[in-house]
Amino acid sequence: ALGIAVVTGVLLALPLVAFSVRRDLGRSLNAESRSSTADRLTHRWRQALITAQVAFAFALLICAALLGRSFQRLVSVNPGFQSEHVATGSVFLRGESYRDGGARASFVERWLDSLRAVPGVTAAGLGTTLPVSGKPDELTIGFSHRPAESSFWVEGHTPAAGEADQTHYFSEIAGDYPAALGVPLLAGRQIDDDDMQRAERVCVVDEAFARQYWPDGYALGHRVRATIEPRSDMTIVGVVGTVKQVGLSETQPRGTVYRAITRHEPPLWITAVVRSELDSSSLLADLRQTLAHLDPTLVLENAQTMQARVAENVKPQRTALMVSAFFSVAALLLAGVGIYGVLAFMIAQRQREIGIRI
C-alpha cells in the first residue's frame, strides 16, 4: 500500500512538474503584482479535474446502488425451503466401530430417535447434503438416461437423437428431512422409517426432475436407476418442491433425487436437520448433547442454523456491496471536499479584485 501511494503521488506530480518547468516563472511573478486571476488554461484544467472527480464519484455511487438493488433481489428469492427455526450439523462416522453397514444403520436410527425426543422439536431428519451449502461438483452425480451406456436410467423416457446426458443432484435422506427443511410435498408421500427396512428402494424427486421427464407431472410409480446394477432401481413415491441446492443465485434447477437411506449401504457422512418451535440457536446445543450421549468419540461438524447458512451463501455479494458503497461514499466526500478547496482557493486568489469591485 505504501508503494502504491508513492507511485501514485509521483505520477500525479509529473504533469505539474512538466507544466512548471515549461512555464516562464519570471513573467508569472511580474503578473502577480498586477493581477491574481489565473490564466485561461489553468481554469480549464481546474474545471476538467473537478468535473472528472464528481463524475467518477457519482459513477461509483450509481454502481453501488445497482449492486444494492441486485442484492435485495437476491435475498428476496424464494429458496424453496423455510430457514427459520432450523438447526443443522454433520457427523462423519469414522473408526472401526462404523466400518460395518449395520452399525451405521443402527446409529442413524438411534440418532433420529434422540433428535425427535428433544423438547420442542417438530421434525427431524438426516441427509447427505444440504441446500445452499455446496458447490455443484460436491452435490452432483453425473446421470445419463441411456441404460446401456451409463449409470442412470429413467423408466418411460426415450432419449431423442442427439439429446445430451443430463446431470442431477442426488441425496440420501431418512426421517422427516423434507418436513424439517419446510420443503412442501406436492404429490405422493414422504420417505418414512419403514423405507429403511424394505428391500425395495424408494425415492422422492423434486418438481424440476418430475417435469423434465414427465411433462404431465405424474411421476409417481415410475422407476429410476442410479447405477448399472438392477438392484439399485428406485421407485418414485413422492414429489416435493424444488430447492436451491447450490445457492440463491441458481437460475436453472437441475432436478434432485432423494433416495431413502437403507440398512444395506448407509452413508458415512450424515447431516442432521432439526426444526423446532424454539430458537434455532439453542438447538445446536441439543444436537451436540444428543450426539455426545450416543457416542462421545464423534464430533458434530459444521453446526449452524439454516439462516446462518443462507447468510453465508450470499456473503460474497454482501461484501462486494459493502466495499462498493464504502468507496462510492468516500469518493463523493472527497469530491465535495475538493470542490470546496478549489472554490476557497479561487476566492483567495481573487480577494483583491473582489475588494476593488466592492
QUIZI-V516917 format. One record per residue. N is the residue number from 1. RES is the residue in one letter. SS is DSSP state (~ for helix, > for strand, _ for the rest). OMEGA is omega in degrees with one decimal (999 if undefined). Layout:
N	RES	SS	OMEGA
N	RES	SS	OMEGA
This chain:
1	A	_	178.2
2	L	~	179.3
3	G	~	178.6
4	I	~	178.9
5	A	~	179.8
6	V	~	-179.8
7	V	~	179.3
8	T	~	177.8
9	G	~	179.0
10	V	~	-179.0
11	L	~	178.5
12	L	~	-178.3
13	A	~	-176.1
14	L	~	178.2
15	P	~	179.5
16	L	~	177.7
17	V	~	-179.9
18	A	~	179.6
19	F	~	-179.3
20	S	~	-179.4
21	V	~	-177.9
22	R	~	-174.1
23	R	_	176.8
24	D	_	-176.2
25	L	~	179.0
26	G	~	178.3
27	R	~	179.4
28	S	~	178.7
29	L	~	177.5
30	N	~	-179.6
31	A	~	-176.9
32	E	~	-177.8
33	S	_	-177.8
34	R	_	-175.7
35	S	_	177.2
36	S	_	-179.2
37	T	_	179.7
38	A	_	-179.1
39	D	_	-174.0
40	R	~	-179.6
41	L	~	178.5
42	T	~	178.1
43	H	~	-179.1
44	R	~	178.2
45	W	~	-178.3
46	R	~	179.3
47	Q	~	179.6
48	A	~	179.6
49	L	~	178.0
50	I	~	-180.0
51	T	~	179.7
52	A	~	-179.4
53	Q	~	179.7
54	V	~	-179.4
55	A	~	178.7
56	F	~	179.9
57	A	~	-180.0
58	F	~	175.6
59	A	~	176.1
60	L	~	179.7
61	L	~	177.9
62	I	~	177.0
63	C	~	177.9
64	A	~	178.4
65	A	~	178.2
66	L	~	176.2
67	L	~	177.9
68	G	~	178.4
69	R	~	177.7
70	S	~	179.1
71	F	~	178.4
72	Q	~	177.0
73	R	~	-178.8
74	L	~	-177.1
75	V	~	177.7
76	S	_	178.6
77	V	_	177.1
78	N	_	-177.5
79	P	_	-179.0
80	G	_	178.2
81	F	_	-179.9
82	Q	_	-173.7
83	S	_	-177.5
84	E	_	174.9
85	H	_	179.5
86	V	>	176.4
87	A	>	-177.5
88	T	>	176.4
89	G	>	-174.2
90	S	>	179.9
91	V	>	172.8
92	F	>	-177.0
93	L	_	-177.6
94	R	_	175.4
95	G	_	-178.9
96	E	~	-176.7
97	S	~	-175.9
98	Y	~	177.1
99	R	_	179.6
100	D	_	-179.4
101	G	~	178.4
102	G	~	177.9
103	A	~	178.1
104	R	~	178.2
105	A	~	177.6
106	S	~	178.3
107	F	~	179.2
108	V	~	-178.8
109	E	~	-177.8
110	R	~	179.3
111	W	~	177.2
112	L	~	179.1
113	D	~	180.0
114	S	~	179.9
115	L	~	179.0
116	R	~	-179.0
117	A	_	179.5
118	V	_	-179.5
119	P	_	177.9
120	G	_	-178.5
121	V	>	178.7
122	T	>	178.8
123	A	>	178.9
124	A	>	179.6
125	G	>	178.1
126	L	>	178.9
127	G	>	178.9
128	T	_	178.6
129	T	_	176.1
130	L	_	176.7
131	P	_	174.7
132	V	_	-178.8
133	S	_	-179.3
134	G	_	176.3
135	K	_	-179.0
136	P	~	-178.4
137	D	~	177.7
138	E	~	-176.1
139	L	~	-169.5
140	T	>	169.2
141	I	>	-178.8
142	G	>	-179.2
143	F	_	174.2
144	S	_	-179.4
145	H	_	175.1
146	R	_	-171.6
147	P	_	-177.6
148	A	_	-172.6
149	E	_	-171.5
150	S	_	-167.2
151	S	_	-179.5
152	F	_	-177.8
153	W	>	-179.9
154	V	>	-178.1
155	E	_	176.9
156	G	_	179.8
157	H	_	177.7
158	T	_	-178.0
159	P	_	176.7
160	A	_	179.9
161	A	_	179.6
162	G	_	179.0
163	E	_	-177.0
164	A	_	175.1
165	D	_	-177.2
166	Q	_	177.3
167	T	>	-177.9
168	H	>	174.1
169	Y	>	-174.9
170	F	>	179.6
171	S	>	173.9
172	E	>	-174.1
173	I	>	176.0
174	A	>	179.8
175	G	>	-177.2
176	D	_	-174.9
177	Y	~	179.6
178	P	~	-179.2
179	A	~	178.6
180	A	~	177.5
181	L	~	-177.7
182	G	_	177.1
183	V	_	-175.0
184	P	_	174.1
185	L	>	-175.9
186	L	>	-179.2
187	A	>	176.3
188	G	>	-176.8
189	R	_	175.3
190	Q	_	173.2
191	I	_	-178.3
192	D	_	-176.7
193	D	~	-179.7
194	D	~	-179.7
195	D	~	178.5
196	M	~	-177.3
197	Q	_	-174.9
198	R	_	175.2
199	A	_	178.6
200	E	_	-179.0
201	R	>	179.3
202	V	>	179.9
203	C	>	173.6
204	V	>	179.6
205	V	>	178.2
206	D	>	-174.4
207	E	~	-180.0
208	A	~	178.5
209	F	~	-178.0
210	A	~	-178.2
211	R	~	179.6
212	Q	~	-176.6
213	Y	~	177.4
214	W	_	-175.7
215	P	_	178.3
216	D	_	177.1
217	G	_	-177.4
218	Y	_	-178.5
219	A	_	-175.6
220	L	_	177.8
221	G	_	178.3
222	H	_	-177.5
223	R	>	172.6
224	V	>	-179.1
225	R	>	-177.1
226	A	_	175.1
227	T	_	-179.2
228	I	_	-177.1
229	E	_	-179.4
230	P	~	-176.5
231	R	~	179.2
232	S	~	176.2
233	D	>	-178.5
234	M	>	177.7
235	T	>	-179.7
236	I	>	-179.2
237	V	>	-179.0
238	G	>	177.0
239	V	>	-179.5
240	V	>	179.5
241	G	_	179.8
242	T	_	179.4
243	V	_	175.6
244	K	_	-175.1
245	Q	_	-175.6
246	V	_	-177.7
247	G	_	-179.9
248	L	_	179.9
249	S	_	179.4
250	E	_	-176.0
251	T	_	-178.1
252	Q	_	179.4
253	P	_	-178.4
254	R	_	-176.4
255	G	_	-176.0
256	T	>	174.5
257	V	>	177.8
258	Y	>	179.8
259	R	>	178.8
260	A	>	173.5
261	I	_	-179.9
262	T	_	179.2
263	R	_	-176.3
264	H	_	-176.1
265	E	_	176.7
266	P	_	-177.4
267	P	_	176.2
268	L	_	-178.3
269	W	>	-175.0
270	I	>	178.3
271	T	>	179.1
272	A	>	176.6
273	V	>	-174.3
274	V	>	174.7
275	R	>	-176.9
276	S	>	174.1
277	E	_	-178.7
278	L	_	178.1
279	D	_	-176.2
280	S	~	-179.8
281	S	~	177.8
282	S	~	179.0
283	L	~	-179.2
284	L	~	176.7
285	A	~	177.6
286	D	~	177.2
287	L	~	179.8
288	R	~	-177.1
289	Q	~	179.2
290	T	~	179.1
291	L	~	179.0
292	A	~	179.0
293	H	~	-179.7
294	L	~	-177.7
295	D	_	-178.8
296	P	_	-179.0
297	T	_	-179.4
298	L	_	-177.3
299	V	_	175.7
300	L	_	-176.7
301	E	>	176.8
302	N	>	179.4
303	A	>	-177.9
304	Q	>	168.0
305	T	>	-179.5
306	M	~	176.3
307	Q	~	177.4
308	A	~	178.0
309	R	~	178.5
310	V	~	178.5
311	A	~	178.9
312	E	~	-179.9
313	N	~	-179.7
314	V	_	-178.8
315	K	~	178.1
316	P	~	179.0
317	Q	~	178.5
318	R	~	178.6
319	T	~	178.4
320	A	~	178.5
321	L	~	-178.7
322	M	~	179.4
323	V	~	179.4
324	S	~	179.1
325	A	~	180.0
326	F	~	-177.8
327	F	~	179.0
328	S	~	177.9
329	V	~	178.0
330	A	~	178.9
331	A	~	179.1
332	L	~	177.2
333	L	~	177.7
334	L	~	177.6
335	A	~	178.1
336	G	~	177.6
337	V	~	179.5
338	G	~	178.6
339	I	~	178.2
340	Y	~	-179.0
341	G	~	-179.7
342	V	~	179.5
343	L	~	178.3
344	A	~	179.0
345	F	~	179.7
346	M	~	179.3
347	I	~	179.3
348	A	~	178.6
349	Q	~	-175.5
350	R	_	-175.2
351	Q	~	-179.2
352	R	~	178.4
353	E	~	180.0
354	I	~	178.7
355	G	~	178.1
356	I	~	-179.5
357	R	~	177.6
358	I	_	999
